[in-house]
């Protein structure tokens, strides 16, 4: 770490807010949530910081699109005139950690002294207002799905792989097979992780849901825990029906001391590392692990000269169970230890791209209470964007600023070649991974097979809902479908249909 206190980045203020209006018309929009969160962070830091910020970075929001770009008007509302103002180009789960790493580098380079980072989503209020105006029910989840669907290529759309909730099960099922787990074992692991999330959320004032859920409650499909996309139930997926904002203030150690921030409230920022997978899920080399995730996490440990044994707390991004499952295997993080400080995206709340701002807030609060080191792993897209960083209650000696955080070349070197994707195929094929999509009422919509052809190419196929025998094969856990061979045939409507071998 640089010895000049003016170049050592630290977090001095954190703030978050949950808004639960009785009347949605009286609720805060995303702008209001961001302003409230930063004012809370300012108060947490002792006050008087916001008017002096040199940098304001905002996580993109989708709740109230007409407010974009928010950053300039937010700066004005805060009475600030920062030289650097930005809003991320999309609402991606890694955005808060990316912005934190960038702010730390700017402070370490002497370019700025004080940075504010914030995000907020009011999807619950936006959906309720839309329902009032239209006279029909509009859910926050549907609004989030619509935003994702517009970006999906036609081939994936045709087979139902449009939103993250449709795609992440592909990683889950491939991972379970690679780990050598039965379906029951895989589901039990997910439910154990998620049950601990619910307990953390219950003890966190900033979380959205304060109701611990047992392992059995999470893994058992019921009317209140309907199947979403196999093998995920409602209690295993991110909860976007929230109104949440969170932000934090980053400055130099020298500035923090000049302004009288107590030493035990100063949290040091370590170095981070980022790497990405292909934006198209069909362009990945594999589904059971992520080389870019591995590099992001392990390189971050290396840059800060720490080992897993040194880490007291972690936040492993948790939009769907497959992500913390992969991450905890990279870290060798035991299932008995919570993988969150905030509560996870189901129980803590899933405000689209800004979840990790809440994780930063909670990590800072926990580190102020005694633990020494915390690791924050963020993920965005379709298990695509990975960014990890370390925070500490004590100086992180090996950290240096500014320091590049792009480790894409290293990740690419660890990645195998992705197979070509072909959109028209008939003939023998093997299941690489799969899912089954459900209607809101819990009935099967159809199955989706990611298949490998005899020459190694990748393609998609459906299993119609009426093919109950094959659907049962995919979901009953009697045999492992991954690796199973079958036949792809062409339907009259042009769909590719996967048929099991007799």
C-alpha positions in Angstrom: 0.0 0.0 0.0 1.2 3.5 -0.7 2.4 5.2 2.5 1.0 8.6 1.6 -2.3 8.9 3.4 -3.6 11.2 0.7 -3.4 8.3 -1.8 -4.9 5.5 0.4 -8.6 5.0 -0.5 -11.0 4.3 2.4 -14.8 4.2 2.9 -16.1 6.6 5.5 -19.8 6.7 5.1 -22.5 4.2 4.1 -26.3 4.4 3.8 -29.3 2.4 2.6 -33.0 2.8 2.6 -36.1 0.6 2.1 -39.3 2.3 1.1 -42.6 0.6 1.8 -45.3 3.2 1.0 -49.0 2.4 1.7 -49.9 4.5 -1.3 -47.5 3.9 -4.3 -48.1 7.4 -5.5 -46.4 8.6 -2.3 -43.5 6.3 -2.7 -39.9 7.3 -3.7 -38.8 6.8 -7.2 -35.3 5.6 -7.9 -34.0 9.2 -7.9 -35.5 9.7 -4.4 -34.0 6.5 -3.1 -30.5 7.4 -4.3 -30.7 10.9 -2.8 -31.9 9.4 0.5 -29.2 6.7 0.6 -26.4 9.2 0.0 -27.7 11.6 2.6 -27.7 8.7 5.0 -24.1 7.9 4.0 -23.2 11.5 4.5 -24.7 11.5 8.1 -22.9 8.2 8.8 -19.6 9.9 7.8 -20.2 12.8 10.1 -21.9 15.2 7.6 -20.7 17.9 5.2 -19.2 15.5 2.6 -21.7 15.6 -0.3 -21.2 19.3 -1.3 -17.5 18.6 -1.7 -17.5 15.4 -3.8 -15.2 15.4 -6.8 -16.9 12.3 -8.3 -20.4 11.0 -8.4 -21.0 7.6 -9.9 -24.5 6.1 -10.3 -25.6 2.5 -11.0 -28.0 2.5 -13.9 -31.7 2.0 -13.0 -34.6 0.5 -14.9 -37.5 1.4 -12.6 -38.1 4.9 -13.9 -36.4 5.1 -17.3 -37.7 8.6 -18.0 -35.4 9.9 -15.2 -32.3 8.8 -17.0 -29.6 10.1 -17.0 -30.0 10.5 -13.2 -26.4 11.4 -12.2 -26.4 15.2 -13.3 -29.7 16.0 -11.6 -28.7 14.0 -8.5 -25.5 16.0 -8.2 -27.6 19.2 -8.4 -30.0 18.0 -5.8 -27.2 17.2 -3.4 -25.7 20.7 -3.9 -22.6 19.2 -5.5 -20.5 20.1 -8.5 -18.3 17.1 -9.1 -15.8 17.2 -12.0 -16.5 13.6 -12.7 -20.1 12.4 -13.2 -21.1 9.1 -14.6 -23.9 6.5 -14.8 -23.2 3.0 -15.8 -24.4 2.0 -19.3 -26.5 -0.8 -18.0 -27.9 -2.2 -14.7 -25.3 -5.0 -14.2 -24.7 -6.7 -10.8 -21.0 -6.0 -10.9 -21.5 -2.2 -11.3 -21.1 -1.1 -7.7 -17.8 -3.0 -7.3 -16.6 -1.7 -10.6 -17.4 1.9 -9.5 -15.7 1.3 -6.1 -12.6 0.0 -7.8 -12.5 3.0 -10.2 -13.0 5.5 -7.4 -10.2 3.9 -5.4 -7.8 4.1 -8.3 -8.7 7.8 -8.9 -8.0 8.5 -5.3 -4.8 6.5 -5.4 -3.7 8.5 -8.5 -4.4 11.8 -6.8 -7.1 12.7 -9.3 -9.9 13.1 -6.7 -10.3 13.4 -3.0 -14.0 12.4 -2.4 -16.2 10.1 -4.4 -19.9 9.1 -3.9 -21.3 5.9 -5.4 -25.0 5.1 -5.3 -27.8 3.2 -6.9 -31.5 2.6 -6.3 -34.5 0.8 -7.8 -38.2 1.2 -7.1 -39.5 -1.6 -9.2 -42.2 -2.4 -6.6 -43.6 1.2 -6.6 -43.2 1.4 -10.4 -45.2 -1.8 -10.9 -47.9 -0.7 -8.4 -48.3 2.7 -10.1 -48.6 1.0 -13.5 -51.2 -1.4 -12.1 -53.2 1.6 -10.8 -53.0 3.3 -14.2 -53.8 0.2 -16.2 -56.3 -1.3 -13.8 -54.5 -4.7 -14.1 -51.8 -6.4 -12.1 -48.2 -5.6 -13.1 -45.4 -7.3 -11.2 -41.9 -6.1 -10.7 -40.5 -9.4 -11.9 -42.4 -9.1 -15.2 -41.0 -5.6 -15.6 -37.5 -6.9 -15.0 -38.1 -9.9 -17.4 -39.3 -7.5 -20.1 -36.1 -5.5 -19.9 -34.0 -8.6 -20.4 -36.2 -10.1 -23.1 -35.8 -7.2 -25.5 -32.0 -7.9 -25.6 -32.2 -11.7 -26.2 -31.3 -12.9 -29.7 -34.1 -14.5 -31.6 -32.7 -18.1 -31.4 -32.6 -18.1 -27.6 -36.0 -16.3 -27.5 -37.6 -19.0 -29.6 -36.7 -21.6 -27.0 -37.5 -19.5 -24.0 -34.1 -18.5 -22.9 -34.8 -14.8 -22.6 -34.4 -13.5 -19.0 -31.7 -14.5 -16.4 -34.2 -16.7 -14.6 -34.4 -18.8 -17.7 -30.7 -19.1 -18.3 -29.1 -19.5 -14.9 -30.6 -23.0 -14.4 -28.4 -24.1 -17.3 -25.4 -23.5 -15.1 -27.1 -25.1 -12.1 -27.8 -28.4 -13.8 -24.5 -28.6 -15.5 -22.7 -27.8 -12.2 -24.7 -30.4 -10.3 -23.7 -33.1 -12.8 -20.0 -32.0 -12.7 -20.0 -32.0 -8.9 -21.2 -35.6 -8.9 -24.4 -34.6 -7.0 -27.8 -36.2 -7.2 -30.7 -33.8 -7.8 -31.6 -34.1 -4.1 -28.1 -33.3 -3.0 -27.9 -30.3 -5.3 -31.2 -28.9 -4.1 -30.2 -29.5 -0.5 -27.0 -27.5 -1.0 -29.0 -24.6 -2.6 -31.5 -24.7 0.3 -28.8 -24.8 3.0 -27.1 -21.7 1.5 -30.4 -19.9 1.1 -31.6 -20.7 4.5 -28.5 -19.1 6.0 -29.1 -16.1 3.8 -32.6 -15.7 5.3 -31.1 -15.8 8.8 -28.6 -13.1 7.9 -31.3 -11.0 6.3 -33.5 -11.4 9.4 -30.7 -9.9 11.5 -29.9 -7.0 9.1 -32.0 -3.9 9.5 -31.4 -3.0 5.8 -32.7 -6.2 4.4 -36.1 -6.4 2.7 -37.5 -9.7 4.2 -37.2 -10.4 7.9 -38.5 -14.0 8.0 -36.1 -16.9 8.3 -36.8 -19.8 6.0 -35.9 -23.4 6.8 -34.1 -25.6 4.4 -37.2 -27.7 3.8 -39.3 -24.6 3.1 -36.9 -23.4 0.5 -36.4 -26.6 -1.4 -40.0 -27.9 -1.3 -42.3 -26.6 -4.2 -45.6 -25.4 -2.8 -48.3 -22.9 -3.8 -46.3 -20.2 -2.1 -43.0 -21.5 -3.4 -43.9 -22.3 -6.9 -41.4 -23.7 -9.5 -39.9 -21.0 -11.7 -37.4 -22.7 -13.9 -36.1 -26.1 -13.0 -34.7 -26.7 -10.5 -35.4 -23.3 -9.0 -38.3 -22.4 -6.8 -39.5 -18.9 -6.0 -37.5 -18.8 -2.8 -34.3 -19.6 -4.7 -34.4 -16.6 -7.1 -33.7 -12.9 -6.8 -36.5 -10.8 -5.5 -36.8 -7.6 -7.6 -40.1 -6.5 -6.1 -38.4 -4.0 -3.8 -37.8 -0.3 -3.3 -34.2 0.0 -2.2 -31.4 2.4 -2.4 -27.8 2.2 -1.1 -24.7 4.3 -1.5 -21.3 5.0 0.1 -18.6 7.7 0.3 -15.0 6.9 -0.6 -12.1 9.3 0.2 -8.5 9.3 1.1 -7.2 8.3 4.5 -5.7 11.8 4.8 -9.0 13.5 4.1 -10.9 11.2 6.5 -8.5 12.1 9.3 -8.6 15.8 8.5 -12.4 15.7 8.8 -12.3 13.9 12.1 -13.5 10.4 11.2 -12.8 8.0 14.0 -10.2 5.4 13.1 -12.5 2.6 14.0 -15.1 3.8 11.5 -12.6 3.9 8.6 -12.7 0.9 6.2 -9.7 0.4 3.9 -10.3 -0.5 0.2 -8.1 -3.3 -1.3 -7.3 -4.0 -4.9 -9.9 -5.8 -7.1 -9.9 -7.9 -10.2 -12.4 -8.2 -13.0 -13.0 -10.6 -16.0 -15.9 -11.6 -18.2 -17.4 -14.4 -20.1 -19.0 -14.1 -23.5 -22.2 -12.0 -23.4 -24.1 -14.7 -25.2 -24.7 -17.7 -22.9 -24.5 -20.0 -26.0 -21.0 -18.7 -26.6 -19.5 -20.0 -23.4 -17.0 -22.8 -23.5 -18.8 -24.6 -20.6 -21.6 -24.3 -18.1 -20.3 -26.0 -15.0 -17.7 -23.3 -14.1 -16.5 -19.9 -15.1 -12.8 -19.2 -15.8 -13.4 -15.5 -15.5 -15.0 -16.0 -12.1 -12.1 -18.1 -10.9 -9.6 -15.5 -12.1 -11.5 -12.6 -10.6 -11.6 -14.2 -7.2 -8.2 -15.8 -7.0 -6.4 -12.8 -8.5 -8.0 -10.5 -6.0 -6.6 -12.7 -3.1 -3.2 -12.6 -4.8 -3.2 -8.8 -5.3 -3.9 -8.2 -1.7 -1.5 -10.9 -0.5 -4.2 -12.7 1.5 -5.5 -16.3 1.6 -8.9 -17.7 2.1 -8.0 -18.4 5.7 -7.5 -14.7 6.2 -11.0 -13.8 5.0 -13.5 -13.3 7.8 -16.6 -12.4 5.8 -17.8 -12.8 2.2 -20.5 -11.6 0.0 -20.9 -14.1 -2.9 -23.4 -12.8 -5.4 -26.6 -14.7 -5.2 -29.1 -13.9 -7.9 -29.5 -17.7 -8.3 -27.8 -20.6 -6.4 -25.4 -21.6 -9.1 -23.4 -18.4 -8.7 -22.4 -18.7 -5.0 -22.1 -22.5 -5.5 -19.4 -21.9 -8.2 -17.8 -19.1 -6.2 -17.6 -21.0 -2.9 -15.9 -23.9 -4.7 -13.3 -21.5 -6.1 -12.7 -20.1 -2.6 -13.2 -23.4 -0.8 -15.7 -21.5 1.4 -17.4 -24.0 3.7 -21.2 -24.3 3.4 -21.5 -23.9 7.2 -20.3 -20.3 6.9 -22.8 -17.6 5.6 -21.9 -16.5 2.1 -23.5 -13.1 2.6 -23.4 -10.1 4.9 -26.5 -8.5 3.5 -28.9 -11.4 3.1 -28.8 -12.4 -0.5 -30.9 -11.2 -3.4 -33.9 -13.3 -2.3 -34.2 -12.1 1.3 -31.9 -9.0 1.4 -33.6 -7.8 -1.8 -32.7 -7.8 -5.4 -32.6 -4.2 -6.7 -31.4 -5.2 -10.2 -27.8 -3.8 -10.6 -27.4 -2.2 -7.2 -27.5 -5.2 -4.9 -23.7 -5.0 -4.2 -24.0 -1.4 -3.0 -26.1 -2.9 -0.1 -23.4 -5.5 0.3 -20.8 -2.8 0.6 -22.9 -1.0 3.2 -23.3 -4.2 5.2 -19.7 -5.2 4.9 -18.5 -1.9 6.2 -20.9 -2.1 9.1 -19.7 -5.6 10.0 -16.0 -4.8 9.6 -16.5 -1.8 12.0 -17.6 -4.4 14.5 -14.3 -6.3 14.7 -13.7 -8.7 11.7 -10.5 -7.8 9.8 -11.1 -8.7 6.1 -14.1 -9.1 3.9 -14.3 -10.2 0.3 -17.0 -8.9 -2.1 -17.7 -11.0 -5.2 -20.1 -9.4 -7.8 -21.7 -11.0 -10.8 -23.7 -9.5 -13.6 -25.4 -10.4 -16.9 -25.9 -14.1 -17.4 -23.2 -15.2 -15.0 -21.1 -13.0 -17.4 -19.4 -10.1 -15.6 -17.3 -10.8 -12.5 -15.6 -8.3 -10.2 -14.1 -9.0 -6.8 -12.6 -6.7 -4.2 -11.3 -6.8 -0.6 -12.3 -4.4 2.2 -10.5 -4.3 5.6 -10.8 -2.8 9.0 -7.0 -2.4 9.0 -4.6 -1.2 6.3 -4.2 -3.8 3.5 -0.4 -3.7 3.2 -0.1 -5.2 -0.2 -2.7 -3.0 -1.9 -1.4 -0.4 -4.4 -3.2 2.4 -6.1 -3.7 3.0 -8.9 -3.6 -0.5 -10.1 -5.3 -2.1 -13.2 -8.1 -4.5 -12.4 -8.7 -5.9 -15.9 -7.6 -9.6 -16.0 -9.4 -10.6 -19.1 -6.3 -11.9 -20.9 -5.6 -14.3 -18.0 -9.2 -15.5 -17.9 -9.2 -16.0 -21.7 -6.0 -18.1 -21.4 -7.8 -20.4 -18.9 -10.9 -20.8 -21.1 -11.4 -23.6 -23.6 -12.7 -23.0 -27.1 -16.5 -22.4 -27.3 -18.3 -24.8 -29.7 -20.0 -23.2 -32.7 -23.8 -22.7 -32.3 -26.0 -23.9 -35.1 -29.6 -23.0 -35.3 -30.8 -25.8 -37.6 -30.0 -29.4 -36.9 -31.7 -32.8 -36.9 -30.1 -36.0 -35.8 -28.4 -37.6 -32.7 -27.5 -35.2 -29.9 -26.4 -35.3 -26.2 -27.7 -33.1 -23.4 -25.0 -30.6 -22.4 -27.4 -28.9 -19.9 -31.1 -28.2 -19.7 -34.0 -26.6 -17.8 -37.8 -26.8 -17.6 -39.8 -23.6 -17.7 -43.1 -23.1 -15.8 -46.2 -21.0 -16.1 -47.1 -18.8 -13.1 -49.7 -21.4 -12.0 -47.0 -24.0 -11.7 -47.8 -26.0 -14.9 -45.0 -27.0 -17.3 -44.5 -24.6 -20.2 -41.8 -26.7 -21.9 -38.4 -28.1 -21.5 -35.2 -26.6 -23.0 -32.2 -28.7 -24.0 -28.8 -27.3 -24.7 -27.5 -30.1 -26.9 -24.2 -31.1 -28.5 -24.3 -32.6 -31.9 -22.2 -35.5 -33.1 -19.6 -33.2 -34.4 -19.5 -31.1 -31.2 -21.6 -28.1 -32.2 -24.1 -26.6 -29.8 -27.8 -26.2 -30.5 -31.2 -25.8 -28.7 -34.2 -28.0 -28.6 -37.6 -28.1 -26.9 -39.3 -30.8 -24.9 -43.1 -30.1 -25.3 -45.1 -30.0 -22.1 -47.3 -32.9 -23.5 -44.2 -35.1 -23.6 -44.7 -35.9 -19.9 -42.4 -38.9 -19.9 -39.4 -36.8 -21.0 -40.3 -33.9 -18.8 -40.4 -36.4 -15.9 -37.0 -37.7 -16.9 -35.6 -34.2 -16.7 -37.0 -33.3 -13.3 -37.6 -36.5 -11.2 -34.0 -37.0 -10.2 -34.1 -40.8 -11.0 -31.2 -40.4 -13.5 -28.9 -37.6 -14.5 -30.0 -36.1 -17.8 -26.7 -34.3 -18.5 -24.8 -36.4 -20.9 -27.8 -38.4 -22.0 -28.2 -39.0 -25.7 -31.3 -38.7 -27.8 -32.5 -37.4 -31.2 -33.4 -33.9 -32.4 -36.3 -33.8 -34.9 -37.9 -30.9 -36.7 -41.5 -29.9 -35.8 -44.0 -28.6 -38.3 -43.6 -25.0 -36.8 -39.8 -25.1 -37.3 -39.0 -25.8 -33.6 -36.3 -28.4 -32.9 -37.6 -31.1 -30.6 -35.5 -33.3 -28.4 -36.6 -36.9 -28.1 -35.2 -39.4 -25.6 -33.8 -42.7 -26.8 -36.0 -45.7 -26.1 
